[in-house]
Amino acid sequence: MRGLDEADLSKQFADKALKAMLGHDIAPTPQNYAIWYTHAAGTLPELTRTLDILLSNKQPFTPDLNAELYARFFDASGQLTILTDAGGRLTHIVDQVRKHIETASGEASAFGRTLDDFSEAIGGDGKEPTTIRALVADLVVETQRVAERNHTLEEKLNKASSHVNELKQHLETVQKEAMTDALTGIPNRKSFDTRLREAARDAMESDEHLCLLLADIDHFKRFNDTYGHQLGDQVLRLVARTLTDSVKGRDTPARFGGEEFAIILPQTSLDDAQTVAEHIRLGLMRRKIVGRDKTQDYGSVTLSFGAAEYRPGEPLSNFVDRADAALYRAKRDGRNRVAVEEKDVEEAKAS
């Protein structure tokens, strides 16, 4: 009967998912079906919350948005190997602990029987003192043996606990390394993608501003070719440090790729985002690049910025594309400047 109930429930979820997909003109691909079946079943509260917001805002479920939803909530293949390895190690540790506990349980039961035998042996009348002393001596020996075994068990459990802590630290390190750019020490593109999705969700839920800055180091290739990759790496680290020092709170600077950087600015209007970009641009322009021996001055580097504001419910690829288009215009117009998407809109209206 239980199996029949589960089958009926699954059919209801499937019907509900297909109806929702049909109603919103969503292609019935396996990936899209996974999204809407899970929404119908309510097994992923964060997915349900996100879809409910999109539905209330009457957002169209474009192929890009559908792909983004699937990547966010279902595509975890990148972490599968790490988690599988960690799971295997943890299973081994748990199995060892279980065996230790089973052994201790058996020894405790045996000691309990020893105590029962002692009680029976000493409880009768007419026992000689020498007999009693012998029984007590035997009990002392057995008690010492149990104490030693308990001490050994405690050591084994402490060792297992240490292994679990090491595994926890290993996973934290792996996660941090996977989300951090090795050269600059700031979040990498993968971390940026994750944080941008979270920031977009929060912006939709709170109805607050969310802006994105994309920045590109001007003439970086020429600088790299002229002075070498070592000094080029120094410039990348300088830019990353400048971005980190210039933001606060929930803002997220990240290396977007190559000589491109990004800053996610939650609860920030487009005007304020432009102000942040100008502050960073001017601050970096005033800094000089010098050699390790402090004797050679390589001048300064400049940044071009593009700024865009999130439109609730839009595919994040569109959001990034608008910031990238603004960045392209800043570089086209002479570099070392900040361009915002509003100018793109005004130009389009005027044409």
C-alpha positions as CSV (number, residue, x, y, z in Angstrom):
1,M,0.0,0.0,0.0
2,R,2.9,2.3,0.9
3,G,4.5,1.7,-2.5
4,L,1.2,2.5,-4.3
5,D,0.9,5.7,-2.3
6,E,4.4,6.8,-3.3
7,A,3.7,6.0,-6.9
8,D,0.5,8.0,-6.8
9,L,2.3,10.9,-5.2
10,S,5.1,10.7,-7.8
11,K,2.5,10.8,-10.6
12,Q,0.9,13.9,-9.0
13,F,4.3,15.7,-8.9
14,A,5.1,14.6,-12.5
15,D,1.7,15.9,-13.7
16,K,2.2,19.2,-11.8
17,A,5.7,19.6,-13.2
18,L,4.6,19.0,-16.8
19,K,1.6,21.3,-16.5
20,A,3.9,24.1,-15.1
21,M,6.4,23.6,-17.9
22,L,3.6,23.6,-20.6
23,G,2.1,26.7,-19.0
24,H,5.4,28.7,-19.1
25,D,6.4,27.4,-22.6
26,I,9.4,25.5,-21.2
27,A,10.9,22.7,-23.3
28,P,10.4,19.3,-21.6
29,T,14.1,18.4,-21.5
30,P,15.4,16.1,-18.7
31,Q,17.1,19.1,-17.0
32,N,14.0,21.2,-17.1
33,Y,11.9,18.3,-15.8
34,A,14.3,17.9,-12.9
35,I,13.8,21.5,-11.9
36,W,10.0,21.5,-12.0
37,Y,9.5,18.0,-10.6
38,T,11.7,19.1,-7.6
39,H,9.7,22.3,-7.3
40,A,6.4,20.3,-7.3
41,A,7.8,17.9,-4.7
42,G,9.1,20.8,-2.5
43,T,12.3,18.9,-1.7
44,L,14.6,21.9,-2.3
45,P,13.3,24.9,-0.4
46,E,15.8,27.3,-2.0
47,L,14.8,26.2,-5.5
48,T,11.1,26.6,-4.6
49,R,11.8,30.1,-3.2
50,T,13.7,31.2,-6.3
51,L,11.0,29.9,-8.7
52,D,8.2,31.4,-6.7
53,I,10.0,34.8,-6.9
54,L,10.5,34.4,-10.7
55,L,6.8,33.4,-11.1
56,S,5.6,36.3,-9.0
57,N,7.7,38.7,-11.1
58,K,6.2,37.1,-14.3
59,Q,9.7,36.4,-15.6
60,P,9.9,34.4,-18.9
61,F,11.7,31.1,-18.5
62,T,14.2,31.5,-21.4
63,P,16.6,28.7,-22.3
64,D,19.4,30.7,-20.7
65,L,17.5,31.1,-17.4
66,N,16.5,27.4,-17.4
67,A,20.1,26.3,-18.0
68,E,21.2,28.6,-15.1
69,L,18.7,27.2,-12.7
70,Y,19.8,23.6,-13.5
71,A,23.5,24.5,-13.2
72,R,22.9,26.2,-9.8
73,F,20.7,23.5,-8.2
74,F,21.6,20.2,-9.8
75,D,25.0,20.2,-11.6
76,A,27.4,19.4,-8.8
77,S,29.8,17.2,-10.9
78,G,32.7,19.5,-10.2
79,Q,32.7,18.5,-6.5
80,L,31.9,14.8,-7.0
81,T,35.4,13.4,-7.0
82,I,36.3,15.3,-3.8
83,L,33.1,14.3,-2.0
84,T,33.4,10.7,-3.1
85,D,37.0,10.5,-1.7
86,A,36.0,12.2,1.5
87,G,33.0,10.0,1.9
88,G,35.1,6.9,1.5
89,R,37.6,8.1,4.1
90,L,34.8,9.0,6.5
91,T,33.1,5.6,6.0
92,H,36.3,3.9,6.9
93,I,36.7,6.0,10.1
94,V,33.1,5.3,11.1
95,D,33.6,1.6,10.5
96,Q,36.7,1.5,12.7
97,V,34.9,3.4,15.5
98,R,32.0,1.0,15.2
99,K,34.3,-2.0,15.6
100,H,36.0,-0.4,18.6
101,I,32.6,0.2,20.3
102,E,31.5,-3.3,19.5
103,T,34.7,-4.7,21.1
104,A,34.2,-2.5,24.1
105,S,30.6,-3.6,24.5
106,G,31.6,-7.2,24.4
107,E,34.3,-6.6,27.0
108,A,31.8,-4.7,29.2
109,S,29.4,-7.6,29.1
110,A,32.1,-10.0,30.0
111,F,33.1,-7.8,33.0
112,G,29.5,-7.7,34.0
113,R,29.4,-11.5,34.1
114,T,32.6,-11.5,36.1
115,L,31.0,-9.2,38.7
116,D,27.9,-11.5,38.9
117,D,30.1,-14.6,39.5
118,F,32.0,-12.7,42.1
119,S,28.8,-11.7,43.9
120,E,27.6,-15.3,43.9
121,A,31.0,-16.6,45.1
122,I,31.3,-14.1,47.9
123,G,27.7,-14.1,49.0
124,G,27.6,-17.5,50.6
125,D,28.2,-18.3,54.3
126,G,31.4,-19.8,55.7
127,K,33.9,-18.4,53.2
128,E,37.5,-18.6,54.4
129,P,39.4,-15.3,54.5
130,T,42.0,-16.7,52.2
131,T,39.3,-17.6,49.7
132,I,37.8,-14.1,49.9
133,R,41.2,-12.5,49.5
134,A,41.8,-14.7,46.4
135,L,38.4,-13.7,44.9
136,V,39.1,-10.0,45.6
137,A,42.6,-10.3,44.0
138,D,41.1,-11.9,40.9
139,L,38.5,-9.1,40.8
140,V,41.3,-6.5,41.1
141,V,43.2,-8.1,38.2
142,E,40.1,-8.2,36.0
143,T,39.2,-4.6,36.9
144,Q,42.7,-3.5,35.9
145,R,42.5,-5.3,32.7
146,V,39.2,-3.6,31.8
147,A,40.7,-0.2,32.8
148,E,43.6,-0.8,30.4
149,R,41.2,-1.8,27.6
150,N,39.1,1.3,28.2
151,H,42.3,3.4,28.1
152,T,43.2,1.7,24.8
153,L,39.6,2.3,23.5
154,E,39.9,6.0,24.5
155,E,43.1,6.4,22.6
156,K,41.6,4.8,19.5
157,L,38.5,7.0,19.7
158,N,40.7,10.1,20.1
159,K,42.8,9.0,17.1
160,A,39.6,8.6,15.1
161,S,38.4,12.0,16.2
162,S,41.7,13.5,15.1
163,H,41.3,11.8,11.7
164,V,37.8,13.3,11.4
165,N,39.1,16.8,12.2
166,E,41.9,16.4,9.7
167,L,39.4,15.4,7.1
168,K,37.2,18.4,7.9
169,Q,40.2,20.7,7.6
170,H,41.2,19.0,4.3
171,L,37.7,19.6,2.9
172,E,37.8,23.2,4.0
173,T,41.2,23.7,2.4
174,V,40.1,22.0,-0.8
175,Q,37.0,24.1,-0.9
176,K,38.9,27.3,-0.3
177,E,41.5,26.4,-3.0
178,A,38.8,25.5,-5.5
179,M,37.2,28.9,-5.0
180,T,40.3,31.1,-4.8
181,D,42.6,32.4,-7.5
182,A,46.0,31.0,-6.8
183,L,48.0,34.0,-8.1
184,T,46.0,36.9,-6.5
185,G,44.4,35.2,-3.5
186,I,41.0,36.6,-4.2
187,P,37.8,34.7,-5.3
188,N,38.1,33.1,-8.7
189,R,35.6,32.8,-11.6
190,K,33.9,29.8,-10.1
191,S,33.5,31.6,-6.8
192,F,32.3,34.7,-8.6
193,D,29.6,32.7,-10.4
194,T,28.3,31.2,-7.2
195,R,28.3,34.5,-5.3
196,L,26.6,36.3,-8.2
197,R,23.7,33.8,-8.2
198,E,23.3,34.2,-4.4
199,A,23.4,38.0,-4.7
200,A,20.8,38.0,-7.5
201,R,18.5,35.7,-5.4
202,D,18.9,38.0,-2.4
203,A,18.2,41.1,-4.5
204,M,15.0,39.6,-5.8
205,E,13.9,38.5,-2.3
206,S,14.6,41.9,-0.7
207,D,13.8,44.1,-3.8
208,E,17.2,45.9,-3.4
209,H,19.7,47.1,-5.8
210,L,22.5,44.9,-7.1
211,C,25.3,46.1,-9.3
212,L,28.3,44.6,-11.1
213,L,31.6,46.2,-12.0
214,L,33.8,44.6,-14.6
215,A,37.4,46.0,-14.8
216,D,40.2,45.4,-17.3
217,I,43.9,46.4,-16.9
218,D,44.7,48.8,-19.7
219,H,47.5,47.7,-22.1
220,F,48.3,44.8,-19.8
221,K,49.7,42.6,-22.7
222,R,52.1,45.3,-23.7
223,F,53.2,45.8,-20.1
224,N,53.7,42.0,-19.8
225,D,55.6,41.7,-23.0
226,T,57.8,44.6,-22.2
227,Y,58.7,43.8,-18.6
228,G,58.1,40.1,-18.3
229,H,55.5,37.8,-16.7
230,Q,57.0,38.1,-13.2
231,L,56.3,41.8,-13.1
232,G,53.0,41.2,-14.8
233,D,52.0,38.9,-12.0
234,Q,53.0,41.6,-9.5
235,V,50.6,44.0,-11.3
236,L,47.8,41.4,-11.1
237,R,48.4,41.0,-7.3
238,L,48.4,44.8,-6.9
239,V,45.1,45.2,-8.7
240,A,43.6,42.4,-6.6
241,R,44.8,44.0,-3.4
242,T,43.5,47.4,-4.4
243,L,40.0,46.0,-5.2
244,T,40.0,44.1,-1.9
245,D,41.0,47.2,0.1
246,S,38.4,49.4,-1.7
247,V,35.3,47.3,-0.9
248,K,33.6,46.2,2.3
249,G,30.8,44.2,3.8
250,R,29.1,41.9,1.4
251,D,30.9,43.2,-1.7
252,T,32.9,40.5,-3.6
253,P,36.0,41.3,-5.7
254,A,37.0,38.4,-8.0
255,R,39.4,37.6,-10.8
256,F,37.2,37.2,-13.8
257,G,39.8,35.9,-16.1
258,G,43.2,36.9,-17.4
259,E,43.6,40.7,-16.7
260,E,39.9,41.1,-16.1
261,F,38.4,41.6,-12.6
262,A,34.9,41.9,-11.2
263,I,33.2,43.3,-8.2
264,I,29.7,42.3,-7.0
265,L,28.0,45.1,-5.2
266,P,24.8,44.1,-3.3
267,Q,22.6,46.9,-2.0
268,T,24.3,49.4,-4.3
269,S,22.7,51.7,-6.9
270,L,24.2,52.3,-10.3
271,D,25.3,55.8,-9.3
272,D,27.0,54.4,-6.2
273,A,28.7,51.7,-8.2
274,Q,30.1,54.3,-10.5
275,T,31.4,56.2,-7.5
276,V,33.1,53.0,-6.2
277,A,34.7,52.4,-9.6
278,E,36.0,55.9,-9.9
279,H,37.5,55.7,-6.4
280,I,39.3,52.5,-7.3
281,R,40.4,53.8,-10.7
282,L,41.9,57.0,-9.3
283,G,43.5,55.2,-6.4
284,L,45.3,52.7,-8.6
285,M,46.4,55.3,-11.1
286,R,48.3,57.1,-8.3
287,R,50.3,54.0,-7.3
288,K,53.7,53.3,-8.9
289,I,55.0,50.0,-9.9
290,V,58.5,49.5,-8.7
291,G,61.0,46.6,-8.8
292,R,61.8,44.4,-5.8
293,D,65.0,46.4,-5.2
294,K,62.9,49.6,-5.2
295,T,65.3,51.3,-7.6
296,Q,63.4,50.9,-10.9
297,D,60.1,52.7,-11.5
298,Y,57.8,51.1,-14.1
299,G,55.2,53.8,-13.9
300,S,51.5,53.1,-13.1
301,V,48.7,51.0,-14.5
302,T,45.2,52.0,-15.1
303,L,41.8,50.3,-15.2
304,S,38.8,50.6,-17.4
305,F,35.4,49.8,-15.8
306,G,32.0,48.8,-17.0
307,A,29.0,49.0,-14.6
308,A,25.5,47.5,-14.8
309,E,22.5,47.0,-12.5
310,Y,20.7,43.7,-12.2
311,R,17.1,43.5,-13.5
312,P,15.2,41.1,-11.2
313,G,14.7,37.7,-12.8
314,E,16.9,38.2,-15.9
315,P,19.4,35.5,-16.8
316,L,22.7,36.4,-15.2
317,S,24.5,36.0,-18.5
318,N,22.5,39.1,-19.7
319,F,23.6,41.0,-16.6
320,V,27.2,40.2,-17.2
321,D,26.9,41.0,-20.9
322,R,25.7,44.5,-20.1
323,A,28.6,45.2,-17.8
324,D,30.9,43.8,-20.4
325,A,29.4,46.0,-23.1
326,A,29.9,49.0,-20.9
327,L,33.5,47.9,-20.3
328,Y,34.1,47.6,-24.0
329,R,32.8,51.1,-24.5
330,A,35.1,52.5,-21.8
331,K,38.1,50.9,-23.6
332,R,36.9,52.0,-27.0
333,D,36.6,55.6,-25.8
334,G,40.1,55.9,-24.6
335,R,40.6,53.6,-21.5
336,N,41.2,54.6,-17.9
337,R,37.5,55.5,-17.4
338,V,34.2,54.2,-16.1
339,A,31.3,53.6,-18.4
340,V,27.8,52.6,-17.2
341,E,25.0,50.8,-18.9
342,E,22.6,53.8,-18.8
343,K,24.6,55.5,-21.5
344,D,24.1,52.4,-23.7
345,V,20.3,52.7,-23.1
346,E,20.3,56.4,-23.9
347,E,22.3,55.9,-27.1
348,A,19.9,53.1,-28.2
349,K,16.9,55.4,-27.6
350,A,18.5,58.3,-29.5
351,S,19.4,56.1,-32.6
